[in-house]
């Protein structure tokens, strides 16, 4: 993956919802976690 490629905010929100859902399979949770690791860190105020 190139350095400037990042996960969009919308995709990160969906991934977060999948991780919180108790019915989600382990495989889906693994992919969702991978998506969130590609999201830029939040900036401190």
Backbone as XML, in Angstrom:
<?xml version="1.0"?>
<chain id="A" units="angstrom">
  <residue number="1" name="UNK">
    <atom name="N" x="0.834" y="-1.171" z="0.000"/>
    <atom name="CA" x="0.000" y="0.000" z="0.000"/>
    <atom name="C" x="0.883" y="1.239" z="0.000"/>
  </residue>
  <residue number="2" name="UNK">
    <atom name="N" x="0.485" y="2.237" z="-0.761"/>
    <atom name="CA" x="1.244" y="3.475" z="-0.839"/>
    <atom name="C" x="1.122" y="4.243" z="0.471"/>
  </residue>
  <residue number="3" name="UNK">
    <atom name="N" x="2.048" y="5.125" z="0.709"/>
    <atom name="CA" x="2.059" y="5.875" z="1.963"/>
    <atom name="C" x="0.866" y="6.798" z="2.114"/>
  </residue>
  <residue number="4" name="UNK">
    <atom name="N" x="0.338" y="7.309" z="1.003"/>
    <atom name="CA" x="-0.730" y="8.299" z="1.095"/>
    <atom name="C" x="-2.126" y="7.681" z="1.055"/>
  </residue>
  <residue number="5" name="UNK">
    <atom name="N" x="-2.229" y="6.370" z="1.008"/>
    <atom name="CA" x="-3.545" y="5.735" z="0.995"/>
    <atom name="C" x="-4.048" y="5.565" z="2.422"/>
  </residue>
  <residue number="6" name="UNK">
    <atom name="N" x="-5.259" y="6.045" z="2.648"/>
    <atom name="CA" x="-5.856" y="5.980" z="3.970"/>
    <atom name="C" x="-7.289" y="5.507" z="3.847"/>
  </residue>
  <residue number="7" name="UNK">
    <atom name="N" x="-7.799" y="4.932" z="4.910"/>
    <atom name="CA" x="-9.193" y="4.502" z="4.960"/>
    <atom name="C" x="-10.071" y="5.731" z="5.148"/>
  </residue>
  <residue number="8" name="UNK">
    <atom name="N" x="-11.166" y="5.803" z="4.408"/>
    <atom name="CA" x="-12.067" y="6.944" z="4.518"/>
    <atom name="C" x="-12.793" y="6.919" z="5.861"/>
  </residue>
  <residue number="9" name="UNK">
    <atom name="N" x="-13.325" y="8.076" z="6.249"/>
    <atom name="CA" x="-14.034" y="8.185" z="7.516"/>
    <atom name="C" x="-15.253" y="7.269" z="7.531"/>
  </residue>
  <residue number="10" name="UNK">
    <atom name="N" x="-15.996" y="7.208" z="6.436"/>
    <atom name="CA" x="-17.213" y="6.389" z="6.371"/>
    <atom name="C" x="-16.894" y="4.904" z="6.531"/>
  </residue>
  <residue number="11" name="UNK">
    <atom name="N" x="-15.859" y="4.439" z="5.859"/>
    <atom name="CA" x="-15.476" y="3.029" z="5.964"/>
    <atom name="C" x="-15.008" y="2.719" z="7.385"/>
  </residue>
  <residue number="12" name="UNK">
    <atom name="N" x="-14.296" y="3.647" z="7.998"/>
    <atom name="CA" x="-13.840" y="3.448" z="9.373"/>
    <atom name="C" x="-15.021" y="3.373" z="10.333"/>
  </residue>
  <residue number="13" name="UNK">
    <atom name="N" x="-16.062" y="4.167" z="10.090"/>
    <atom name="CA" x="-17.249" y="4.124" z="10.935"/>
    <atom name="C" x="-17.943" y="2.768" z="10.819"/>
  </residue>
  <residue number="14" name="UNK">
    <atom name="N" x="-18.038" y="2.248" z="9.612"/>
    <atom name="CA" x="-18.659" y="0.938" z="9.407"/>
    <atom name="C" x="-17.834" y="-0.147" z="10.094"/>
  </residue>
  <residue number="15" name="UNK">
    <atom name="N" x="-16.516" y="-0.071" z="9.954"/>
    <atom name="CA" x="-15.641" y="-1.059" z="10.583"/>
    <atom name="C" x="-15.791" y="-1.021" z="12.103"/>
  </residue>
  <residue number="16" name="UNK">
    <atom name="N" x="-15.889" y="0.172" z="12.649"/>
    <atom name="CA" x="-16.059" y="0.314" z="14.094"/>
    <atom name="C" x="-17.372" y="-0.312" z="14.554"/>
  </residue>
  <residue number="17" name="UNK">
    <atom name="N" x="-18.431" y="-0.088" z="13.790"/>
    <atom name="CA" x="-19.728" y="-0.668" z="14.135"/>
    <atom name="C" x="-19.679" y="-2.196" z="14.082"/>
  </residue>
  <residue number="18" name="UNK">
    <atom name="N" x="-18.979" y="-2.735" z="13.110"/>
    <atom name="CA" x="-18.846" y="-4.187" z="12.994"/>
    <atom name="C" x="-18.092" y="-4.776" z="14.181"/>
  </residue>
  <residue number="19" name="UNK">
    <atom name="N" x="-17.080" y="-4.074" z="14.651"/>
    <atom name="CA" x="-16.308" y="-4.562" z="15.793"/>
    <atom name="C" x="-17.147" y="-4.558" z="17.065"/>
  </residue>
  <residue number="20" name="UNK">
    <atom name="N" x="-18.053" y="-3.601" z="17.190"/>
    <atom name="CA" x="-18.890" y="-3.513" z="18.381"/>
    <atom name="C" x="-20.066" y="-4.485" z="18.357"/>
  </residue>
  <residue number="21" name="UNK">
    <atom name="N" x="-20.422" y="-4.966" z="17.176"/>
    <atom name="CA" x="-21.565" y="-5.874" z="17.037"/>
    <atom name="C" x="-21.163" y="-7.279" z="17.485"/>
  </residue>
  <residue number="22" name="UNK">
    <atom name="N" x="-21.899" y="-7.829" z="18.417"/>
    <atom name="CA" x="-21.581" y="-9.144" z="18.957"/>
    <atom name="C" x="-21.835" y="-10.288" z="17.985"/>
  </residue>
  <residue number="23" name="UNK">
    <atom name="N" x="-22.603" y="-10.051" z="16.926"/>
    <atom name="CA" x="-22.946" y="-11.111" z="15.975"/>
    <atom name="C" x="-21.941" y="-11.243" z="14.837"/>
  </residue>
  <residue number="24" name="UNK">
    <atom name="N" x="-20.956" y="-10.350" z="14.787"/>
    <atom name="CA" x="-19.983" y="-10.345" z="13.699"/>
    <atom name="C" x="-18.981" y="-11.492" z="13.860"/>
  </residue>
  <residue number="25" name="UNK">
    <atom name="N" x="-18.658" y="-12.161" z="12.741"/>
    <atom name="CA" x="-17.719" y="-13.285" z="12.789"/>
    <atom name="C" x="-16.290" y="-12.809" z="13.042"/>
  </residue>
  <residue number="26" name="UNK">
    <atom name="N" x="-15.447" y="-13.723" z="13.465"/>
    <atom name="CA" x="-14.046" y="-13.393" z="13.744"/>
    <atom name="C" x="-13.323" y="-12.899" z="12.495"/>
  </residue>
  <residue number="27" name="UNK">
    <atom name="N" x="-13.639" y="-13.489" z="11.358"/>
    <atom name="CA" x="-12.987" y="-13.094" z="10.107"/>
    <atom name="C" x="-13.336" y="-11.646" z="9.746"/>
  </residue>
  <residue number="28" name="UNK">
    <atom name="N" x="-14.603" y="-11.276" z="9.893"/>
    <atom name="CA" x="-15.035" y="-9.906" z="9.589"/>
    <atom name="C" x="-14.399" y="-8.929" z="10.579"/>
  </residue>
  <residue number="29" name="UNK">
    <atom name="N" x="-14.338" y="-9.328" z="11.836"/>
    <atom name="CA" x="-13.716" y="-8.461" z="12.839"/>
    <atom name="C" x="-12.234" y="-8.257" z="12.547"/>
  </residue>
  <residue number="30" name="UNK">
    <atom name="N" x="-11.572" y="-9.269" z="12.043"/>
    <atom name="CA" x="-10.167" y="-9.151" z="11.689"/>
    <atom name="C" x="-9.969" y="-8.138" z="10.563"/>
  </residue>
  <residue number="31" name="UNK">
    <atom name="N" x="-10.827" y="-8.205" z="9.564"/>
    <atom name="CA" x="-10.745" y="-7.260" z="8.443"/>
    <atom name="C" x="-11.072" y="-5.851" z="8.927"/>
  </residue>
  <residue number="32" name="UNK">
    <atom name="N" x="-12.091" y="-5.722" z="9.770"/>
    <atom name="CA" x="-12.475" y="-4.410" z="10.290"/>
    <atom name="C" x="-11.336" y="-3.794" z="11.107"/>
  </residue>
  <residue number="33" name="UNK">
    <atom name="N" x="-10.667" y="-4.592" z="11.899"/>
    <atom name="CA" x="-9.535" y="-4.089" z="12.681"/>
    <atom name="C" x="-8.408" y="-3.635" z="11.768"/>
  </residue>
  <residue number="34" name="UNK">
    <atom name="N" x="-8.181" y="-4.365" z="10.700"/>
    <atom name="CA" x="-7.165" y="-3.984" z="9.735"/>
    <atom name="C" x="-7.492" y="-2.641" z="9.086"/>
  </residue>
  <residue number="35" name="UNK">
    <atom name="N" x="-8.764" y="-2.445" z="8.789"/>
    <atom name="CA" x="-9.205" y="-1.178" z="8.203"/>
    <atom name="C" x="-8.915" y="-0.024" z="9.155"/>
  </residue>
  <residue number="36" name="UNK">
    <atom name="N" x="-9.199" y="-0.221" z="10.433"/>
    <atom name="CA" x="-9.005" y="0.860" z="11.398"/>
    <atom name="C" x="-7.532" y="1.171" z="11.635"/>
  </residue>
  <residue number="37" name="UNK">
    <atom name="N" x="-6.656" y="0.218" z="11.452"/>
    <atom name="CA" x="-5.231" y="0.503" z="11.628"/>
    <atom name="C" x="-4.705" y="1.370" z="10.495"/>
  </residue>
  <residue number="38" name="UNK">
    <atom name="N" x="-5.418" y="1.425" z="9.389"/>
    <atom name="CA" x="-5.004" y="2.249" z="8.251"/>
    <atom name="C" x="-5.606" y="3.649" z="8.318"/>
  </residue>
  <residue number="39" name="UNK">
    <atom name="N" x="-6.370" y="3.919" z="9.346"/>
    <atom name="CA" x="-6.983" y="5.226" z="9.529"/>
    <atom name="C" x="-5.974" y="6.136" z="10.212"/>
  </residue>
  <residue number="40" name="UNK">
    <atom name="N" x="-5.863" y="7.411" z="9.795"/>
    <atom name="CA" x="-4.921" y="8.321" z="10.457"/>
    <atom name="C" x="-5.300" y="8.536" z="11.935"/>
  </residue>
  <residue number="41" name="UNK">
    <atom name="N" x="-4.310" y="8.770" z="12.762"/>
    <atom name="CA" x="-4.554" y="9.021" z="14.181"/>
    <atom name="C" x="-5.325" y="10.327" z="14.349"/>
  </residue>
  <residue number="42" name="UNK">
    <atom name="N" x="-6.113" y="10.399" z="15.432"/>
    <atom name="CA" x="-6.815" y="11.646" z="15.739"/>
    <atom name="C" x="-5.794" y="12.653" z="16.243"/>
  </residue>
  <residue number="43" name="UNK">
    <atom name="N" x="-5.986" y="13.910" z="15.857"/>
    <atom name="CA" x="-5.069" y="14.953" z="16.308"/>
    <atom name="C" x="-5.463" y="15.406" z="17.709"/>
  </residue>
  <residue number="44" name="UNK">
    <atom name="N" x="-4.463" y="15.642" z="18.535"/>
    <atom name="CA" x="-4.723" y="16.118" z="19.896"/>
    <atom name="C" x="-5.073" y="17.591" z="19.849"/>
  </residue>
  <residue number="45" name="UNK">
    <atom name="N" x="-5.964" y="17.989" z="20.753"/>
    <atom name="CA" x="-6.367" y="19.405" z="20.806"/>
    <atom name="C" x="-5.415" y="20.210" z="21.633"/>
  </residue>
</chain>
